[in-house]
């Protein structure tokens, strides 16, 4: 009854082929069920999960809409009207999401009504056409980076719930370096980005080191560190002698100097900036690290079988620390893209919901860099489109969170999707497994 | 109850797992199903137990066709199964496990625990199973857990009991116990289907042996069949049950272990252990499992801290070295638990073949992996070690046990090494793979590698060792030459003090019988004429358990040759 989500397009893109030619080497440490869920996933299941979430999301929007409910009150006198109203409400919502995240036909026609291309560019009509895409990229940037911060340790068998604390660590560094110092353009922004990476990496290192030395479970450690950093941030922002802007009383830092802003990519009307390129580069770097380097080999090996890795001479504990450090650094980079790319100040809520969204992004992305980019773009689009959707249709923005949660629910429970759609588990391997087990001599 | 299978065929896609299999089991008969891994034994039993439905053929019980849609139907028809991996709830007592799913409920709707306990005790007594209904399953040794499974089937009135590879997890003594129980069940009229790939066990227990190969029945024999005959049927070609090897030519001492002690929370699993291994000899460490062999190997590999003593390789002290440093120093290691410690199952064969060399040239160039070199290495080793795999990119976990072991062996001996430590190198492998692995190990010895074989299978010790050390409770109870009679090894395995009186300490009630299941019917595996006379030299060289025995009797290895 609803169309497939327009925003589903990025996720239908398969992960880079080179990534698939390796092997299925998901981690093993957090919950056998979750691991199996991820391994059993195929693109078909993901696609069907998106379709299911879209349909349920559509039903929810339709049947929480007062106009629709009124129309259904008179269902037996005019059933066509009732169904039509429901369809309009659901379709309208998704259409508004599409307009806000991909392209809005009105801006396109406005562009063509301009006298010349020069005036169109000058008056910002061209920018208006690309604004939805720009916003999608801006929203996707921190999601991709924090998603990688979960996905990379996951490949080494660790479940990094500490995206939030690592994000805060990076945000504090980026903001402090950004407002407290004056450096030349380019140098300043590079210093700030590196500082943010270091800030996040420090928190990741701490979690990894605690696990490596004491054996404490990384989930507990990272969750607790989230609280530590949350209140640490509130603390440093509550005192003028620390980070609160002098003279202010609203727990906000001074604005970051313009030399430390991430350069914009498409003119002053669009928010898309270098941060998006950092996210894509980071995904590529993580893919290369995992699949092409000896360090990545250790990570994957330890994630798949720590015991055999130890026997093969790998230092499991040191790798835990290493992978958490890099993961934390990625979350720190996410903070850099937010603080230096869009917010330009640091406040006690700067960390948003990135730490939790990261888990859903990594899960939907099957813990692989390519998948994380696709999932990050999808959720970025949902986030980018939601404010416009609320304005246009009155549907609350929270519906986006619901859809997001439903997608992850369906992805995490493939049997559910398979039951609904009667899809047989893709066991392409099944036959070859039996075959290669075959007749040994 | 008379059970008959007629023309059972089961296909999985293009693969025919069972191809028109027919067999019948008479009441009170022990019918052995012999075949290599993948021969279709398990599929056939799954059909019989209602876990899968055959594509063709039928099951007849007392001449009447029966259809088993699920295990429930099979159980109702009097068929019981003891799986290779037990289906028990560890935190429940024996009685609770037995009654699970068929709980007796009293008048008030409460569990009738007393009746259950009585039933278990009765059955246990009747068949000499000797299980305590109140014991927690978790705390029982594997052999007893298996008996709980048997009781479970008997309580459900099984007339036909399927035992899937029942001895795979048992010590020799436990195997003897199991055989005694099987005979008792047999006397009571229960039929047993005994699935195995171990020739000697099948010989010892079966009334009829059906051999499967590639999903087909290739022959049926009754016990006085020779092992060679059975092996040939099973593998489809002539196999050597004992690899031929020349006398050892020991060189210098390569590995020197002195006073090695390992501590854990239970005590000292390895207690002041000393031995030396020379280049070009195989030291076989025999012993009932759980006497510190695992801990010894892990300590030798640096996977466990050493509490005292030293490990020296070619004069270089490795006592405190990391696992990686030991691998680099030239120790090749085939771990006991190949799935857990030897392989990363989700990794490809190619990746598993570089699991401990991935960060050295040619496989690493700088920080990068050299993929062409990794592939070339895989192709070469797959060829050389005859690993049956679809491609180097096939996940190692999908290979058969034998091929997995070949991957590990290829990796370990494929790099430079001076010592090879192989723990239970053929556990769970079929005859063909055992032959292959043994041949490769002897080949290593002949290339001048110092080899340590740790095995709880006496056959394997006899087949490979040039010198035998017996481990009991973390100590070496004696060194012997390979022509030592099994009775003598059994005595040492039971903790009999070296050089003197036999005493029945520890888990083996009767050292002679239990440690050597074959002693009743000597097989080709026992060293021929030498068996009767213990080597005087070995006895003379014996001292206190801690004594370091030097490789002073290389000539004694000779009798292996002609067997």
Contacts between the chains, C-beta under 8 A, distances in Angstrom:
chain1	res1	chain2	res2	distance
A	21	B	393	7.4
A	22	B	348	7.7
A	23	B	346	6.2
A	23	B	347	6.2
A	23	B	348	4.9
A	23	B	351	7.3
A	23	B	393	6.8
A	23	B	395	5.6
A	24	B	346	5.5
A	24	B	395	6.9
A	25	B	344	7.6
A	25	B	346	4.8
A	25	B	347	6.2
A	26	B	346	7.2
A	292	B	368	5.6
A	292	B	369	5.8
A	292	B	371	7.8
A	293	B	367	4.9
A	293	B	368	5.7
A	293	B	369	6.3
A	294	B	358	5.6
A	294	B	359	4.3
A	294	B	364	4.8
A	294	B	367	6.2
A	294	B	368	7.5
A	294	B	369	6.0
A	295	B	367	6.7
A	296	B	369	8.0
A	297	B	351	7.3
A	297	B	358	5.0
A	297	B	359	7.8
A	297	B	369	6.1
A	298	B	358	7.8
A	298	B	359	7.8
A	300	B	347	7.5
A	301	B	344	5.3
A	301	B	347	6.8
A	301	B	351	7.8
A	301	B	355	6.7
A	304	B	344	4.7
A	304	B	345	7.4
A	304	B	346	4.7
A	304	B	347	6.3
A	305	B	340	7.4
A	305	B	343	7.4
A	305	B	344	4.3
A	305	B	345	6.9
A	305	B	346	7.8
A	307	B	340	5.3
A	307	B	341	5.4
A	308	B	340	6.8
A	308	B	341	5.3
A	308	B	342	6.1
A	308	B	343	5.9
A	308	B	344	5.3
A	308	B	355	7.0
A	309	B	344	7.1
A	309	B	355	7.7
A	310	B	303	6.4
A	310	B	323	6.6
A	311	B	301	6.9
A	311	B	303	6.5
A	311	B	323	6.7
A	311	B	333	6.9
A	311	B	335	5.6
A	311	B	341	4.6
A	311	B	342	7.1
A	312	B	323	7.8
A	312	B	327	7.6
A	312	B	355	4.3
A	312	B	356	4.0
A	313	B	322	7.3
A	313	B	323	4.7
A	313	B	324	3.3
A	313	B	326	7.9
A	313	B	327	4.8
A	313	B	328	7.8
A	313	B	356	5.1
A	314	B	324	7.4
A	315	B	322	7.5
A	315	B	324	7.5
A	429	B	398	7.2
A	430	B	12	7.8
A	430	B	13	7.7
A	431	B	12	7.0
A	431	B	13	4.6
A	431	B	14	7.1
A	431	B	15	7.0
A	432	B	390	6.0
A	432	B	394	7.6
A	432	B	398	7.3
A	433	B	398	4.5
A	434	B	12	5.7
A	434	B	13	7.8
A	434	B	15	5.4
A	434	B	17	7.7
A	435	B	15	6.5
A	435	B	390	7.0
A	436	B	388	7.0
A	436	B	389	5.8
A	436	B	390	4.9
A	436	B	394	5.8
A	436	B	398	5.3
A	436	B	399	6.0
A	436	B	400	7.8
A	436	B	403	7.9
A	437	B	37	7.4
A	437	B	38	5.3
A	437	B	398	6.7
A	437	B	399	7.0
A	437	B	400	4.9
A	438	B	38	5.7
A	438	B	388	6.6
A	438	B	400	7.2
A	439	B	36	7.6
A	439	B	38	5.9
A	439	B	39	7.9
A	439	B	214	5.8
A	439	B	388	7.8
A	440	B	36	7.0
A	440	B	37	6.8
A	440	B	38	6.9
A	440	B	388	5.2
A	440	B	400	4.7
A	440	B	402	4.6
A	440	B	403	5.6
A	440	B	430	7.0
A	440	B	432	6.5
A	440	B	433	6.2
A	441	B	235	6.7
A	441	B	237	7.8
A	441	B	386	7.5
A	441	B	388	7.6
A	441	B	432	4.3
A	441	B	433	7.6
A	441	B	436	7.6
